[in-house]
């Protein structure tokens, strides 16, 4: 445990940021799972709506620094390919 006041504050702020990031990651994973279940069911309309939601969550996570911008772009691209295969 830290003894210095500023170090104690850093511990508290780190814990709150960690919890916030964990919540955002959980929301992102849930959105991805909803998209993948819609794809597996073959529901094109539901998959398109879930795709838009996933893209938005990925962009938000990248903007907040929870995931990297390249990872968000890569996942968006792969999800788009899966959606296009469903339509073809």
CORLINUR-V80541 format. One line per field, one symbol per residue. ss: DSSP state (a for helix, b for strand, c for the rest). phi: phi as a letter, one per 30 degrees, with the letter a starting at -180 (. if undefined). burial: + if it has 9 or more other C-alpha atoms within 8 Angstrom, else -. A space follows every 50 residues. Layout:
ss: ???
phi: ???
burial: ???
//
This chain:
ss: ccccaaaaaaaaaaaaaaaaaaaaaaaaaaaaaaaaaaaaaccaaaaaaa aaaaaaaaaaaaacccccaaaaaaaaaaaaaaaaaaac
phi: .dcdeddddddddddddddddddddddddddddddddddddidddddddd ddddddddddddddidbddddddddddddddddddddd
burial: ------++------------+--++--+--++-+++-++---++--++-+ +-+++-+++-++---++-+--+---+--++-++--+--
//
